[in-house]
Amino acid sequence: MHSLHNAPRPFDLDKRTLIKVCFRSLIEALRPVDHRIVIIADRLSPEMTTFFESFREQGHEIEMVHGEYGNDNSLRKQVELALSVPDDDWVYFVEDDYVHTPEAFVWMNDLIVNKDEYITKKTILRQLKFWKTRLDTIPIVIHTPDYPDRYLPRYLRPSLIFLGKHCHWRQITNTTFTFLIKASSVKRYKDILFYSCNGADDGYLSRALYGGLRFGDKALCLSPIPGVSTHMHDGVMTPLVDWASIVDRHRGS
């Protein structure tokens, strides 16, 4: 009943049911946008293979890459696959224990389409006199959950906040391996992405990839408030969302 890091799973979900709930929620969230799903099928059982393949009948383009990878090599494989994606497309790296809200990709698509309106306002540049980098040249990365520890006093950090159509977007400097990134940025930061796969080092990933108020060659990482996904570990779930009802809707059979 516990995760890889021995953290309890919420709602008394066993691992297999958790994966199914997470995938069903992802499928629902993806419906409004064009998408192709590639599953890194690491030692996947026949039952779970059948489960994922069943969604092809609903019109989803799903490819399964089978193998005996382990955690680090699964991460490397997804980076390798992302390097073949056209530059203007976006890639969502997502682990198997994240539940999504139905509006997740609608909100993210709005940010991507309206980035220049939301982020590159001259008023922001005037407030940050020291800022030498133009915001419209900085790649963005989107981290979908809103971890509650960001609100604890010892973790509070100065950050930029932008107003979008559906939510606020807050700059963050730490993520897991679940994030949305433009394919051209995968190629730009491929050395960082590959190196972070050693020991699944999301601490290195965050330090090397995301900028603070000074960017240099780093990316601007944004997280929605409220979050549009949650990591399914007790104690770290995205606040202000009724995850119980979303989980119940996707439990299925």
FILUMMAR-784955 format. One line per 10 residues: number of its first residue (from 1); for each residue z, x negated, y negated of N, C-alpha, C. Coordinates in nm, 2 decimals, decimal comma. Atoms other than C-alpha are relative to their C-alpha. Example, Ala and Ser with C-alpha at 12.3 -4.5 7.8 and 13.67 -1.06 7.14 Angstrom:
BEGIN
1> 0,00/-0,09/0,12/0,78/-1,23/0,45/0,00/-0,09/-0,12 ~ 0,00/0,09/0,11/0,71/-1,37/0,11/0,08/0,08/-0,11 .
end
This chain:
BEGIN
1> 0,00/-0,08/0,12/0,00/0,00/0,00/0,00/-0,08/-0,13 ~ 0,00/0,09/0,12/0,00/-0,31/-0,23/-0,13/-0,07/-0,02 ~ 0,13/0,07/0,03/-0,28/-0,50/-0,40/0,01/-0,14/0,04 ~ 0,01/0,15/-0,04/-0,39/-0,86/-0,35/0,11/-0,08/-0,06 ~ -0,11/0,07/0,06/-0,12/-0,97/-0,59/0,14/0,06/0,03 ~ -0,12/-0,07/-0,05/0,14/-0,75/-0,42/0,06/0,09/-0,10 ~ -0,04/-0,10/0,10/0,16/-0,51/-0,72/-0,02/0,14/0,07 ~ 0,01/-0,14/-0,06/0,23/-0,15/-0,61/-0,12/0,07/-0,06 ~ 0,11/-0,09/0,05/-0,07/0,09/-0,63/0,06/0,13/-0,04 ~ -0,05/-0,13/0,04/-0,01/0,41/-0,82/-0,05/0,12/0,09 .
11> 0,03/-0,12/-0,06/-0,03/0,76/-0,68/-0,01/-0,01/0,16 ~ -0,01/0,02/-0,15/0,04/0,64/-0,32/-0,14/-0,01/0,06 ~ 0,13/0,02/-0,05/-0,32/0,54/-0,27/-0,01/-0,12/0,10 ~ 0,03/0,11/-0,08/-0,41/0,33/0,03/-0,13/-0,07/-0,05 ~ 0,11/0,08/0,05/-0,68/0,06/-0,03/-0,13/0,07/0,01 ~ 0,13/-0,07/-0,03/-0,97/0,25/0,12/-0,02/0,12/-0,10 ~ 0,01/-0,12/0,08/-0,90/0,57/-0,07/-0,01/-0,05/-0,15 ~ 0,01/0,05/0,13/-0,84/0,37/-0,39/-0,14/-0,04/-0,04 ~ 0,14/0,04/0,03/-1,19/0,21/-0,37/-0,09/0,12/-0,01 ~ 0,09/-0,12/0,01/-1,35/0,55/-0,31/0,02/0,07/-0,13 .
21> -0,03/-0,06/0,13/-1,17/0,70/-0,61/-0,06/-0,07/-0,11 ~ 0,05/0,09/0,11/-1,27/0,41/-0,83/-0,15/0,01/-0,01 ~ 0,14/-0,01/0,00/-1,63/0,43/-0,72/-0,05/0,13/-0,05 ~ 0,04/-0,13/0,04/-1,66/0,80/-0,76/0,01/0,02/-0,15 ~ -0,02/-0,01/0,14/-1,52/0,78/-1,11/-0,10/-0,08/-0,08 ~ 0,11/0,08/0,06/-1,77/0,50/-1,19/-0,13/0,07/0,00 ~ 0,13/-0,07/-0,02/-2,06/0,70/-1,06/-0,01/0,12/-0,11 ~ -0,01/-0,11/0,10/-1,95/1,00/-1,28/-0,02/-0,06/-0,14 ~ 0,01/0,06/0,13/-1,92/0,77/-1,59/-0,14/-0,05/-0,03 ~ 0,13/0,06/0,02/-2,26/0,62/-1,53/-0,12/0,10/-0,02 .
31> 0,11/-0,10/0,00/-2,46/0,95/-1,52/-0,07/0,01/-0,13 ~ 0,08/-0,02/0,12/-2,55/0,96/-1,89/-0,09/-0,12/-0,04 ~ 0,08/0,12/0,03/-2,71/0,61/-1,89/-0,08/-0,05/0,11 ~ 0,09/0,06/-0,11/-2,99/0,44/-1,70/0,08/-0,11/0,06 ~ -0,08/0,11/-0,07/-2,83/0,21/-1,44/-0,06/-0,03/0,14 ~ 0,02/0,04/-0,14/-2,87/0,02/-1,12/0,13/-0,07/0,04 ~ -0,13/0,05/-0,05/-2,57/-0,06/-0,91/-0,03/-0,10/0,12 ~ 0,01/0,10/-0,11/-2,54/-0,38/-0,70/0,15/-0,02/0,05 ~ -0,13/0,01/-0,06/-2,24/-0,39/-0,47/0,01/-0,13/0,08 ~ -0,03/0,12/-0,08/-2,11/-0,73/-0,34/0,09/0,05/0,11 .
41> -0,07/-0,05/-0,11/-2,02/-0,61/0,00/0,06/-0,11/0,09 ~ -0,07/0,11/-0,06/-1,77/-0,87/0,11/0,07/0,05/0,13 ~ -0,06/-0,04/-0,13/-1,70/-0,81/0,48/0,03/0,15/0,00 ~ -0,01/-0,14/0,01/-1,75/-0,44/0,43/-0,01/0,07/0,13 ~ 0,00/-0,07/-0,12/-1,67/-0,20/0,71/-0,11/0,10/0,01 ~ 0,10/-0,10/-0,01/-1,93/0,04/0,85/0,03/0,13/-0,07 ~ -0,03/-0,12/0,07/-1,74/0,33/0,71/-0,02/-0,01/-0,15 ~ 0,01/0,02/0,14/-1,73/0,19/0,36/-0,15/-0,02/-0,04 ~ 0,14/0,02/0,02/-2,10/0,09/0,39/-0,07/0,14/-0,01 ~ 0,06/-0,14/0,00/-2,19/0,45/0,48/0,04/0,08/-0,13 .
51> -0,04/-0,07/0,12/-1,98/0,58/0,19/-0,08/-0,04/-0,12 ~ 0,08/0,04/0,12/-2,16/0,37/-0,07/-0,14/0,04/0,01 ~ 0,14/-0,03/-0,01/-2,50/0,43/0,07/-0,03/0,15/-0,02 ~ 0,02/-0,15/0,01/-2,44/0,81/0,06/-0,04/0,04/-0,15 ~ 0,02/-0,03/0,14/-2,47/0,80/-0,32/-0,15/-0,02/-0,04 ~ 0,14/0,01/0,03/-2,84/0,71/-0,30/-0,06/0,14/0,01 ~ 0,05/-0,13/-0,01/-2,90/1,07/-0,20/0,02/0,08/-0,13 ~ -0,02/-0,07/0,13/-2,77/1,17/-0,54/-0,08/-0,06/-0,11 ~ 0,10/0,05/0,10/-3,04/0,97/-0,71/0,05/-0,14/-0,06 ~ -0,05/0,12/0,06/-2,84/0,65/-0,78/-0,07/-0,12/0,07 .
61> 0,06/0,12/-0,06/-3,02/0,32/-0,73/0,11/-0,10/0,04 ~ -0,11/0,08/-0,04/-2,78/0,12/-0,52/-0,05/-0,11/0,10 ~ 0,03/0,11/-0,09/-2,83/-0,22/-0,36/0,13/-0,06/0,05 ~ -0,12/0,06/-0,05/-2,58/-0,38/-0,13/-0,03/-0,14/0,05 ~ 0,02/0,14/-0,03/-2,55/-0,75/-0,09/0,12/-0,04/0,10 ~ -0,11/0,02/-0,10/-2,36/-0,81/0,24/0,02/-0,15/0,02 ~ -0,04/0,14/-0,03/-2,18/-1,13/0,33/0,15/-0,01/0,02 ~ -0,14/0,04/-0,01/-1,85/-1,30/0,40/0,03/-0,10/-0,11 ~ -0,01/0,08/0,12/-1,77/-1,42/0,05/0,14/-0,05/-0,03 ~ -0,13/0,03/0,06/-1,41/-1,41/-0,03/0,00/0,02/-0,15 .
71> -0,01/-0,04/0,14/-1,29/-1,35/-0,39/-0,08/-0,09/-0,09 ~ 0,07/0,09/0,09/-1,42/-1,67/-0,56/-0,15/0,01/0,01 ~ 0,15/-0,01/-0,02/-1,77/-1,65/-0,40/-0,06/0,13/-0,03 ~ 0,04/-0,13/0,04/-1,79/-1,28/-0,47/-0,03/0,00/-0,15 ~ 0,02/0,01/0,14/-1,75/-1,36/-0,84/-0,12/-0,09/-0,03 ~ 0,11/0,08/0,02/-2,00/-1,64/-0,82/-0,13/0,08/0,03 ~ 0,12/-0,08/-0,04/-2,25/-1,41/-0,65/-0,04/0,10/-0,11 ~ 0,04/-0,10/0,10/-2,23/-1,15/-0,92/-0,06/-0,07/-0,13 ~ 0,05/0,07/0,11/-2,29/-1,41/-1,19/-0,15/-0,05/0,03 ~ 0,13/0,04/-0,04/-2,59/-1,54/-0,99/-0,10/0,12/-0,01 .
81> 0,09/-0,12/0,01/-2,74/-1,19/-0,97/-0,02/0,04/-0,14 ~ 0,02/-0,03/0,14/-2,68/-1,13/-1,34/-0,09/-0,09/-0,07 ~ 0,09/0,09/0,06/-2,88/-1,43/-1,43/-0,15/0,04/0,01 ~ 0,13/-0,05/-0,02/-3,19/-1,25/-1,30/-0,03/0,12/-0,08 ~ 0,01/-0,12/0,08/-3,14/-0,95/-1,53/-0,07/-0,03/-0,13 ~ 0,07/0,03/0,13/-3,38/-0,92/-1,83/0,10/-0,01/-0,12 ~ -0,09/0,03/0,11/-3,22/-1,05/-2,15/0,06/0,12/-0,08 ~ -0,05/-0,11/0,08/-3,19/-0,72/-2,33/0,08/0,10/0,07 ~ -0,08/-0,09/-0,08/-3,02/-0,54/-2,05/0,15/-0,04/-0,01 ~ -0,14/0,03/0,00/-2,64/-0,52/-2,02/0,05/0,01/0,15 .
91> -0,05/0,01/-0,13/-2,44/-0,61/-1,71/0,15/0,03/0,00 ~ -0,14/-0,03/-0,01/-2,11/-0,46/-1,61/0,06/-0,06/0,12 ~ -0,07/0,06/-0,11/-1,90/-0,68/-1,39/0,13/0,09/0,01 ~ -0,12/-0,09/-0,02/-1,63/-0,45/-1,24/0,06/-0,02/0,14 ~ -0,07/0,02/-0,12/-1,37/-0,51/-0,98/0,02/0,14/0,07 ~ 0,00/-0,12/-0,08/-1,31/-0,25/-0,71/0,13/0,09/-0,02 ~ -0,12/-0,08/0,02/-0,97/-0,12/-0,84/0,02/0,04/-0,14 ~ 0,00/-0,05/0,14/-1,06/0,02/-1,18/-0,05/0,15/0,00 ~ 0,05/-0,14/0,01/-1,08/0,40/-1,24/-0,05/0,02/-0,14 ~ 0,06/-0,02/0,13/-1,30/0,52/-1,53/0,01/0,14/-0,05 .
101> 0,01/-0,13/0,05/-1,30/0,81/-1,76/-0,15/0,05/0,00 ~ 0,14/-0,04/-0,01/-1,61/1,03/-1,76/-0,08/-0,05/-0,12 ~ 0,07/0,04/0,12/-1,70/0,92/-2,12/-0,02/-0,15/-0,02 ~ -0,01/0,14/0,02/-1,67/0,55/-2,06/-0,13/-0,06/-0,05 ~ 0,13/0,07/0,04/-2,04/0,45/-2,09/-0,06/0,07/-0,12 ~ 0,04/-0,06/0,12/-2,11/0,71/-2,36/0,06/-0,08/-0,12 ~ -0,07/0,07/0,11/-1,85/0,53/-2,58/-0,06/-0,14/-0,01 ~ 0,05/0,14/0,01/-1,98/0,18/-2,49/-0,14/0,00/-0,05 ~ 0,14/-0,01/0,04/-2,34/0,28/-2,54/0,00/0,02/-0,15 ~ 0,00/-0,03/0,15/-2,25/0,41/-2,89/0,04/-0,13/-0,07 .
111> -0,03/0,13/0,07/-2,09/0,07/-2,98/-0,12/-0,09/0,00 ~ 0,11/0,09/-0,01/-2,39/-0,12/-2,85/-0,11/0,04/-0,10 ~ 0,10/-0,05/0,08/-2,64/0,10/-3,03/0,03/-0,01/-0,15 ~ -0,04/0,00/0,14/-2,45/0,11/-3,36/0,09/-0,12/-0,04 ~ -0,08/0,12/0,02/-2,30/-0,24/-3,35/-0,01/-0,04/-0,15 ~ 0,02/0,05/0,14/-2,45/-0,34/-3,69/0,07/0,09/-0,10 ~ -0,07/-0,09/0,09/-2,30/-0,03/-3,86/0,15/-0,01/0,01 ~ -0,14/0,00/-0,02/-1,96/-0,06/-3,71/0,07/-0,14/-0,03 ~ -0,06/0,14/0,00/-1,91/-0,44/-3,71/-0,04/-0,09/-0,11 ~ 0,05/0,10/0,09/-2,12/-0,61/-3,97/0,01/0,05/-0,15 .
121> -0,02/-0,05/0,14/-1,99/-0,43/-4,29/0,04/-0,11/-0,09 ~ -0,03/0,11/0,09/-1,98/-0,66/-4,59/0,14/0,01/-0,05 ~ -0,14/0,00/0,04/-1,64/-0,53/-4,67/0,09/-0,08/0,08 ~ -0,08/0,08/-0,10/-1,50/-0,70/-4,36/-0,03/-0,15/-0,04 ~ 0,03/0,14/0,03/-1,68/-1,03/-4,46/0,08/-0,04/-0,13 ~ -0,06/0,03/0,13/-1,53/-1,01/-4,81/0,15/-0,02/0,02 ~ -0,14/0,01/-0,02/-1,18/-0,97/-4,67/0,04/-0,13/0,07 ~ -0,02/0,12/-0,08/-1,22/-1,28/-4,44/-0,07/-0,11/-0,07 ~ 0,07/0,10/0,08/-1,30/-1,55/-4,70/-0,04/-0,12/0,08 ~ 0,02/0,13/-0,07/-1,27/-1,83/-4,45/-0,11/0,02/0,11 .
131> 0,09/-0,02/-0,11/-1,52/-1,67/-4,21/-0,14/-0,05/-0,03 ~ 0,12/0,06/0,03/-1,83/-1,88/-4,20/-0,11/0,05/0,10 ~ 0,10/-0,05/-0,10/-2,00/-1,72/-3,90/-0,04/0,15/-0,03 ~ 0,05/-0,14/0,02/-2,21/-1,40/-3,95/0,04/0,08/0,12 ~ -0,04/-0,08/-0,11/-2,08/-1,12/-3,74/-0,12/0,04/0,08 ~ 0,12/-0,05/-0,08/-2,43/-1,01/-3,64/-0,06/-0,11/0,09 ~ 0,05/0,10/-0,09/-2,49/-1,34/-3,47/0,10/-0,03/0,12 ~ -0,10/0,02/-0,10/-2,18/-1,32/-3,25/-0,02/0,09/0,12 ~ 0,02/-0,09/-0,11/-2,23/-1,19/-2,90/0,13/0,09/0,02 ~ -0,12/-0,08/-0,03/-2,00/-0,90/-2,80/0,02/0,02/0,15 .
141> -0,04/-0,03/-0,14/-1,82/-0,84/-2,47/0,09/0,12/-0,01 ~ -0,09/-0,12/0,00/-1,65/-0,50/-2,39/0,09/0,00/0,12 ~ -0,09/-0,01/-0,11/-1,34/-0,49/-2,18/0,05/0,14/0,00 ~ -0,01/-0,14/0,01/-1,29/-0,13/-2,08/0,15/0,05/0,01 ~ -0,14/-0,05/0,01/-0,91/-0,09/-2,02/0,07/-0,04/-0,12 ~ -0,09/0,03/0,12/-0,63/-0,10/-2,28/0,13/-0,03/0,06 ~ -0,12/0,04/-0,06/-0,35/-0,30/-2,13/0,12/0,03/-0,08 ~ -0,11/-0,04/0,08/-0,01/-0,17/-2,24/0,08/-0,12/-0,05 ~ -0,08/0,12/0,04/0,14/-0,52/-2,27/-0,05/-0,05/-0,14 ~ 0,05/0,04/0,13/-0,08/-0,57/-2,58/0,09/0,06/-0,12 .
151> -0,08/-0,06/0,10/0,17/-0,35/-2,77/0,15/-0,05/0,00 ~ -0,13/0,06/-0,01/0,48/-0,55/-2,67/0,01/-0,11/-0,11 ~ -0,01/0,09/0,11/0,62/-0,76/-2,96/-0,04/-0,14/0,03 ~ 0,03/0,14/-0,03/0,58/-1,09/-2,78/-0,15/-0,03/0,02 ~ 0,14/0,02/-0,02/0,21/-1,03/-2,72/-0,09/0,05/-0,11 ~ 0,08/-0,05/0,12/0,11/-0,89/-3,06/-0,08/-0,12/-0,06 ~ 0,08/0,10/0,06/-0,18/-1,09/-3,21/-0,08/0,06/-0,12 ~ 0,09/-0,05/0,11/-0,38/-1,06/-3,54/-0,14/0,03/0,07 ~ 0,13/-0,03/-0,06/-0,71/-0,89/-3,45/-0,07/0,09/-0,09 ~ 0,09/-0,09/0,07/-1,00/-0,71/-3,60/0,00/0,14/0,07 .
161> 0,01/-0,14/-0,05/-1,02/-0,33/-3,56/-0,12/0,07/-0,07 ~ 0,12/-0,07/0,05/-1,35/-0,13/-3,60/0,01/0,14/0,04 ~ 0,01/-0,14/-0,03/-1,40/0,24/-3,62/-0,14/0,04/0,05 ~ 0,13/-0,05/-0,06/-1,67/0,39/-3,39/0,00/0,15/-0,01 ~ 0,02/-0,14/0,00/-1,79/0,74/-3,34/0,11/0,07/0,08 ~ -0,09/-0,06/-0,10/-1,55/0,81/-3,05/0,14/-0,05/0,00 ~ -0,12/0,06/-0,01/-1,27/0,57/-3,08/0,01/-0,12/-0,09 ~ -0,01/0,13/0,06/-1,14/0,25/-3,24/-0,03/-0,11/0,10 ~ 0,03/0,12/-0,09/-1,25/-0,09/-3,10/0,09/-0,11/-0,06 ~ -0,09/0,10/0,04/-0,99/-0,36/-3,11/-0,05/-0,14/0,06 .
171> 0,02/0,13/-0,05/-1,06/-0,73/-3,08/0,11/-0,05/0,09 ~ -0,09/0,06/-0,09/-0,89/-0,89/-2,78/-0,04/-0,14/0,04 ~ 0,04/0,13/-0,04/-0,88/-1,24/-2,65/0,04/-0,03/0,15 ~ -0,03/0,02/-0,15/-0,78/-1,19/-2,28/-0,05/0,11/0,08 ~ 0,05/-0,11/-0,09/-0,95/-1,00/-2,00/0,02/-0,05/0,14 ~ 0,01/0,03/-0,14/-0,97/-0,98/-1,63/-0,15/-0,03/0,02 ~ 0,14/0,02/-0,02/-1,31/-1,01/-1,46/-0,08/0,13/0,00 ~ 0,06/-0,12/0,02/-1,40/-0,66/-1,55/-0,04/0,01/-0,15 ~ 0,05/-0,01/0,14/-1,62/-0,65/-1,86/-0,15/0,03/0,00 ~ 0,14/-0,03/0,02/-1,96/-0,54/-2,00/-0,05/-0,11/-0,09 .
181> 0,05/0,11/0,07/-2,18/-0,82/-2,13/-0,15/0,00/0,00 ~ 0,14/0,00/0,00/-2,54/-0,86/-2,24/-0,06/-0,11/0,09 ~ 0,05/0,10/-0,09/-2,76/-1,04/-1,99/-0,03/-0,13/-0,06 ~ 0,03/0,12/0,07/-2,87/-1,29/-2,25/0,13/-0,08/-0,02 ~ -0,13/0,06/0,02/-2,50/-1,37/-2,30/0,05/-0,06/0,13 ~ -0,03/0,06/-0,13/-2,45/-1,43/-1,93/-0,07/-0,13/0,01 ~ 0,08/0,13/-0,01/-2,72/-1,70/-1,95/0,06/-0,10/-0,10 ~ -0,05/0,09/0,10/-2,57/-1,84/-2,27/0,14/-0,06/0,05 ~ -0,13/0,05/-0,03/-2,22/-1,87/-2,12/0,01/-0,02/0,16 ~ -0,01/0,01/-0,15/-2,31/-1,92/-1,75/0,09/-0,11/0,05 .
191> -0,08/0,10/-0,05/-2,13/-2,25/-1,72/0,15/0,04/0,00 ~ -0,14/-0,05/0,01/-1,80/-2,09/-1,84/0,02/0,11/0,11 ~ -0,01/-0,10/-0,10/-1,86/-1,79/-1,61/0,02/-0,06/0,14 ~ -0,01/0,06/-0,14/-1,92/-2,01/-1,30/0,13/-0,07/0,02 ~ -0,12/0,08/-0,02/-1,63/-2,24/-1,37/0,12/0,09/0,02 ~ -0,12/-0,09/-0,01/-1,39/-1,95/-1,41/0,01/0,07/0,14 ~ 0,00/-0,05/-0,13/-1,48/-1,84/-1,06/0,09/-0,08/0,10 ~ -0,08/0,09/-0,08/-1,28/-2,13/-0,92/0,15/0,05/-0,01 ~ -0,13/-0,05/0,00/-0,95/-1,97/-0,82/0,01/0,13/-0,08 ~ 0,00/-0,12/0,08/-1,06/-1,65/-1,01/0,09/-0,02/-0,12 .
201> -0,08/0,04/0,12/-0,93/-1,81/-1,33/-0,03/0,08/-0,12 ~ 0,03/-0,08/0,12/-0,94/-1,53/-1,59/0,07/-0,06/-0,12 ~ -0,06/0,06/0,12/-0,71/-1,73/-1,81/-0,10/-0,10/-0,06 ~ 0,10/0,10/0,05/-0,97/-2,01/-1,84/-0,12/0,08/-0,06 ~ 0,11/-0,08/0,05/-1,24/-1,74/-1,88/0,03/0,05/-0,14 ~ -0,04/-0,05/0,13/-1,05/-1,59/-2,17/0,00/-0,10/-0,11 ~ -0,02/0,11/0,10/-0,97/-1,92/-2,35/-0,14/-0,05/-0,04 ~ 0,13/0,07/0,03/-1,33/-2,05/-2,32/-0,10/0,10/-0,06 ~ 0,11/-0,09/0,03/-1,53/-1,73/-2,38/0,03/0,08/-0,13 ~ -0,02/-0,10/0,11/-1,35/-1,52/-2,65/0,06/-0,07/-0,12 .
211> -0,05/0,06/0,12/-1,29/-1,62/-3,01/0,11/0,09/-0,06 ~ -0,10/-0,07/0,08/-1,00/-1,53/-3,23/-0,06/0,04/-0,13 ~ 0,06/-0,03/0,14/-1,05/-1,49/-3,61/-0,10/-0,11/-0,04 ~ 0,11/0,10/0,02/-1,26/-1,81/-3,60/-0,07/-0,01/0,14 ~ 0,08/-0,02/-0,12/-1,54/-1,79/-3,35/-0,07/-0,13/0,06 ~ 0,08/0,11/-0,05/-1,75/-2,11/-3,33/-0,11/0,06/0,09 ~ 0,10/-0,05/-0,09/-1,97/-2,05/-3,03/0,05/0,11/0,10 ~ -0,06/-0,09/-0,09/-1,74/-1,79/-2,87/-0,04/0,14/-0,03 ~ 0,04/-0,14/0,01/-1,79/-1,42/-2,82/0,11/0,09/-0,06 ~ -0,10/-0,10/0,05/-1,62/-1,12/-2,99/0,02/0,10/0,12 .
221> -0,04/-0,10/-0,11/-1,44/-0,92/-2,71/0,07/0,12/-0,06 ~ -0,06/-0,12/0,06/-1,36/-0,56/-2,79/0,04/0,09/0,12 ~ -0,06/-0,10/-0,09/-1,15/-0,30/-2,61/0,02/0,13/-0,07 ~ -0,01/-0,13/0,06/-1,15/0,07/-2,68/0,15/0,05/-0,01 ~ -0,13/-0,07/0,02/-0,84/0,26/-2,81/-0,03/0,15/-0,02 ~ -0,06/0,03/-0,13/-0,77/0,46/-2,60/-0,10/-0,06/0,10 ~ 0,09/0,06/-0,10/-0,91/0,27/-2,30/-0,08/0,10/0,08 ~ 0,09/-0,09/-0,08/-1,19/0,41/-2,09/0,00/-0,04/0,15 ~ -0,03/0,03/-0,14/-1,07/0,25/-1,76/0,14/-0,04/0,01 ~ -0,13/0,05/-0,03/-0,75/0,15/-1,60/0,00/-0,09/0,13 .
231> -0,03/0,08/-0,12/-0,65/-0,13/-1,36/0,10/0,08/0,08 ~ -0,09/-0,09/-0,08/-0,49/0,06/-1,07/0,12/-0,09/0,06 ~ -0,12/0,07/-0,04/-0,17/-0,15/-1,06/0,12/0,06/-0,08 ~ -0,11/-0,06/0,07/0,17/0,00/-1,15/0,04/-0,10/-0,11 ~ -0,05/0,08/0,11/0,30/-0,13/-1,48/-0,11/-0,05/-0,10 ~ 0,10/0,05/0,09/-0,04/-0,22/-1,64/-0,10/0,11/-0,03 ~ 0,10/-0,11/0,01/-0,22/0,12/-1,65/-0,02/0,03/-0,15 ~ 0,03/-0,04/0,14/-0,40/0,22/-1,97/0,07/0,12/-0,04 ~ -0,08/-0,12/0,05/-0,18/0,45/-2,18/-0,09/0,11/-0,06 ~ 0,06/-0,12/0,07/-0,26/0,79/-2,33/-0,12/0,07/0,07 .
241> 0,11/-0,07/-0,08/-0,50/0,90/-2,05/0,07/0,06/0,12 ~ -0,05/-0,07/-0,12/-0,42/1,15/-1,78/-0,07/-0,05/0,12 ~ 0,06/0,06/-0,12/-0,51/0,93/-1,49/0,03/0,08/0,12 ~ -0,03/-0,08/-0,12/-0,34/1,15/-1,24/-0,11/0,11/0,03 ~ 0,10/-0,10/-0,02/-0,59/1,43/-1,30/-0,14/-0,06/0,03 ~ 0,13/0,07/-0,03/-0,89/1,19/-1,29/0,00/-0,04/0,15 ~ -0,02/0,05/-0,14/-0,76/1,04/-0,96/-0,01/0,12/0,09 ~ 0,01/-0,12/-0,09/-0,71/1,39/-0,81/-0,14/0,06/0,01 ~ 0,14/-0,05/0,00/-1,06/1,49/-0,91/-0,09/-0,08/0,09 ~ 0,09/0,09/-0,08/-1,21/1,19/-0,72/0,06/-0,03/0,13 .
251> -0,05/0,03/-0,14/-0,99/1,18/-0,41/-0,10/0,04/0,11 ~ 0,10/-0,05/-0,10/-1,25/1,38/-0,22/0,06/0,01/0,14 ~ -0,05/-0,02/-0,14/-1,22/1,39/0,16/0,01/-0,14/0,07 .
end
